């Protein structure tokens, strides 16, 4: 049971970071304004902010690594 919940949480975390990457590279983001319930809308907004944090963290870690280089 615990393993399944951990797996589900990790999947949600990865999807959130993936959506943050799409937002950063294309500008596309989920249309949260179409969610009728404001509490669920706020929950989704917080969920997407976690992905933004994860994406930023990954960029910093990879940027400091000698195994990655920036190409423009």
C-alpha positions in Angstrom: 0.0 0.0 0.0 2.7 2.5 0.9 4.7 1.6 -2.2 1.7 2.3 -4.4 1.1 5.7 -2.8 4.7 6.6 -3.1 4.7 5.6 -6.8 1.5 7.6 -7.4 3.0 10.7 -5.7 6.2 10.4 -7.6 4.3 10.1 -10.9 2.3 13.3 -10.0 5.6 15.1 -9.2 7.1 14.1 -12.5 4.0 15.1 -14.5 4.0 18.5 -12.7 7.7 19.1 -13.6 6.9 18.0 -17.2 4.1 20.6 -17.4 6.5 23.2 -16.0 9.0 22.4 -18.8 6.3 22.7 -21.4 5.3 26.1 -19.9 8.9 27.3 -20.0 9.7 26.2 -23.5 6.4 26.9 -25.3 4.3 29.2 -23.0 1.5 26.7 -23.0 -0.2 26.1 -19.6 -3.4 24.5 -18.4 -6.4 26.8 -18.6 -7.1 26.9 -14.8 -9.7 29.6 -15.4 -12.0 27.0 -16.8 -12.1 25.1 -13.5 -15.4 26.1 -11.8 -14.5 25.3 -8.2 -12.1 27.9 -6.8 -10.7 25.5 -4.2 -9.8 22.9 -6.8 -8.4 25.7 -9.0 -6.1 26.8 -6.1 -5.1 23.2 -5.5 -4.1 22.8 -9.2 -2.2 26.1 -9.1 -0.3 24.9 -6.1 0.4 21.5 -7.8 1.8 23.3 -10.9 4.0 25.5 -8.6 5.6 22.4 -7.2 6.5 21.4 -10.7 8.0 24.9 -11.3 10.1 24.4 -8.2 11.2 21.0 -9.3 12.1 22.3 -12.8 14.1 25.2 -11.4 15.9 22.8 -9.0 16.8 20.5 -11.9 18.1 23.3 -14.0 20.4 24.5 -11.2 21.7 21.0 -10.5 22.3 20.2 -14.1 23.8 23.6 -14.7 26.4 23.0 -12.0 27.3 19.5 -13.4 30.2 19.1 -15.7 28.2 16.5 -17.6 25.8 19.1 -19.1 26.6 22.2 -21.1 24.5 25.1 -22.3 24.0 25.5 -26.0 22.0 28.4 -27.4 
